[in-house]
Amino acid sequence: MNLRAQIKEVMATELMLEVSVDEIGDDSPLFGPNGIGLDSVDALQLVVAIEKHFKLKISDQDKAREILANVDSIAKAIEEAGLV
Amino acid sequence: MDLIRRILITGANGTLGHAMARYFLERDNLCHVFLGVRERRELAEVVVTDFPGRAFLCPLEITSQKAWTEALEGITAQSGLLNVLINNAGYHDDALLASMSLSQWSGVLDSNLNAVFLGCQAAMKPMLQQRWGRIINVASLSALHSPAGQTNYAAAKAGVLGLTRSLAKECARLGITVNAICPGHIEGALPKSWSEEQIKIVKRETPMRRFAKPEEIAAVVFFLASADASYMTGSSIKLDGALV
């Protein structure tokens, strides 16, 4: 399974999403009205899940906003940190 | 979550903290209790001696964010991720508002409210990692029935109840419950300034005609910390013998 698919699986499992993995596009916004509808509590869970599954620590809030924009940006952050 | 439950109790050298530590240790062989203490630690040290390998001193200045981080790191390194936080430490420094100094006000707010914020924030990380956690905040009857001379303490404890309700909503999906208790008068923890006569009067005013035993408060905390209390969150439980 490629990294982006793994991220979607982790999101679906850890956040108990009501949308299926197939409905999450690589560049679909995760937050906001045009996104898949995550909220700030989901963001908190997602940060913990990313650290747990991919060993990427996100401690800076501004950085978190950028990284958690969509699946693609999460994958890039993991790749850039050399964690794959 | 593994079998061992790790419980941190702040103010563990006080009457109630001490009773809670013993209550957990005597009833749950699989728990490790970390006794949050500052300078005074004689009672806590007795617990450590009585329960070797299961009770540990945890030096903690509750008003310091750094101290909380270090304490949680220490618990993780020694035993594993924290499961239960009991924010019990606090004190009151009573005065009429007209004559209350700013340091009396802010000292009580720091120890009774800001410290709860710091503790909850520090504990959330290990609890989130496990998707399981129990936070129990020890408020006071003063939050609901605020006597004259306690504007600082009553405001801080009422703040704890608000924090509890709000944080419970934030944590509801995360497997973490957040509840508060509001104990009334407790045997062994009555204000030192009370005379024998005052004690008699307050006892008479209490419909149960007695004060709580520390173990009676600990029993409720023990339940709130258990897996059985899984749907109870954001609650404030009054434990006052029907005084209010």
Interface residues (C-beta under 8 A of the other chain):
Chain A: M16 V41 L44 Q45 V48 K52
Chain B: K125 L128 Q129 E170 R173 L174
